[in-house]
Amino acid sequence: MIAELFLSGIVVWLAGAAASLALWRQPALARRVACGAALGGSLLDLAASSAALFSASPVFIGLPFGNPAFTWAVRLDPLSAFFSVTLAALAAAVSLYSFGYLKEMEGRRNLGAFGFFFNLLLLSVALVFTASNAFFFLVAWEVMALAAYCLVSFEYEKKKARDAGVLFLIMSHAGTGLLLIAFLVLASACGSLDFSSFHLLASRMTPLQQGTVFLLFLFGFGVKAGVVPLHIWIPEAHPVSPSNVSALMSGIVLKTGIYGMARVFFDFYGAPPLWMGTVVLALGVASALLGVLYALMEHDLKRLLAWHSIENIGIILIGFGAALMFRALGQANLAALALIAGLYHTFNHAMFKGLLFMGAGSVVEATHTRNMEKMGGLIRLMPVTALCFLVGAVAISGLPPLNGFVSEWLTYQALLAGFGTTQSLTRLMFPIAGSLLALTAALAAACFVKAFAIPFLALPRSPEAADAREASFTMRAGMTILAVGCVALGLGATWFVPVFDPITQQTLGVRASSALVMAHGWALSPGRPHGGTISLAGMALFFLVAGAAFALPLALRWRRRTVRGPAWDCGLPGLTADNEYTATAFSKPLRMIFSVLYRPRREIQAEYEVSPYYPSAIRFESEIEHPFEKRLYNPLRDRIMAAANRMKGIQAGSINLYLAYIFITLILLLLFGVRG
């Protein structure tokens, strides 16, 4: 039954892609077919993956083509099924949202092509999560990259979209090259490309081979996940993509890199050397902190969310790094706790980041700008969008009672436990990581105060914001589903944690949910003497009280006649948008505190008409430095271009010269063969 459901989802996505392309001359029908197929395939995949997650044994499905050397088969074990559930849950909500979102593009864009690549992306990601061998995995990986490239650069007439697409493709192919080398090293060691043959294989290799394969996989998958310093494509690609694509890119395409790391770290390796976990933990801390710091400086709403994707990938890696360290130290139960924290945050991030990008898409569609400084007052005009965005903002800030709080709390508990259970100097890594994670959470909360307050509160800052209209029904429905999911995953954490038992049993040989869930399913505890405890009943009560406190004034206002009057304005003639707090002013204190990192540059120009003491206009420009781009990637690009220019000389256009190149190459190969 599981195999039939999964294959049905694949067929629906394939049919949706083909039908969308065939209907490119009928945009309205192409939109309905593309979104309907994406939604239907996602629901089928959700049913199959959910059943496979609790199946007694992995589900193997052989596809009816291929050869003995390169097989085409999928395998739904608990780890792949979990990531497939994540894909299907987010894709279903995004597909529903897309019915209304794409309607504005009818007649202006080729929705047939969009539907083709949209369904192809979902199909390829599903195969990445379930491929049973390296060959099929890399094929699906490349199809996913090409489909994502076409969606990122869908508005190809814009230079920024074209540049972002090319940057994504270059970085993706560079990562694929590293993965190819790593898979070939493993295949040469066991004589097979099947993932089942790779199980614990890396731990039986020499220390040099172990370290080499680990770093190849870490950076190969790190490119797709957006780990610092391999993150540079994310702030460029996410803002220029259509918002439904941004939700998928951040919510699930980045998770393909996380899936790859989970598969390698916890399936291909046994107990790893301690330095591997330390490296992952350090990269996670750096990604989380730098991601939120640069998000604070952004006034482009979608670019701000893109930087927060890097932050949350860092939080996931903190959990993975701690799990690897605990596994190396023989602490299987703590490794399970840290792994659950990382995987829980993986699912949570897909929910609230998809919600936030969809909310941002509704705002951008209504105001025709991504600049928060030109928004304002949208809570009155777009109340459902504002409420859903607020839920996502609270969740991503790690505040109770929503899902982001639970997964971050589990991460804190794992890090705190690490200090008390390890004896070497390595134990200092855990409190340092915990304190920096706390700083990250505080900065994220500050960032989303800005991200919600500037666009939604106060007065409109532009005519477009003043004329904004609420999103369509399907867009609101898609956002509402994810908002409800954020609440359910927070308040229902004790019912969700047992889902990870099959995964921890598969990867670590232990089941941890019985130690985590307490008080008949109403409390969550790390299961150690000095650990904290969170009461879901208490969080639910808080949620109800807060909701009642919010709803009661509205009910009283509805029952009695409301008399509106002007706001007190210190005796001024009247408040205008010019009196409002700006996003630039909000972030300035932090820009000054972290000036060593930002290296801000300011430029002020004043225009005068009569006296230099009374300027008629003042222009202010501020810019911060991005060190990785300036000091790493720009010099690397310049050197590559210089080398390419020097190599132009060999491309002379002469057939005789090209034949000479071939002849010399053949001679060298023959000499090499004779020597061998």
Secondary structure, DSSP 8 states (H G I E B T S, - for coil): -HHHHHHHHHHHHHHHHHHHHHTTT-HHHHHHHHHHHHHHHHHHHHHHHHHHHT-SS-EEEEEEEE-SSSEEEEEE-HHHHHHHHHHHHHHHHHHHHHHHHGGGGTTTS-HHHHHHHHHHHHHHHHHHHHB-BHHHHHHHHHHHHHHHHHHHTSSTTSHHHHHHHHHHHHHHHHHHHHHHHHHHHHHHHHS--BHHHHTTTGGGS-HHHHHHHHHHHHHHHHHHHT-TTS-TTHHHHHHHS-HHHHHHIIIIIHHHHHHHHHHIIIII-SS--HHHHHHHHHHHHHHHHHHHHHHHT--BHHHHHHHHHHHHHHHHHHHHHHHHHHHHTT-HHHHHHHHHHHHHHHHHHHHHHHHHHHHHHHHHHHHS--BGGG---HHHH-HHHHHHHHHHHHHHTT-TTSHHHHHHHHHHHHHHHHHHH--SGGGGHHHHHHHHHHHHHHHHHHHHHHHHHHHHSSS-SSHHHHT-----HHHHHHHHHHHHHHHHHHHTHHHHGGGGHHHHHHHHS---HHHHEEGGGTEE--SSTT---EEHHHHHHHHHHHHHHHHHHHHHHHHS---------TT-S---GGGS--HHHHHHHHHHHTHHHH--EEEEEEEESS-TTSEEEEEEEEE---HHIIIIIHHHHHHHHHHHHHHGGG----HHHHHHHHHHHHHHHHHHHHH-
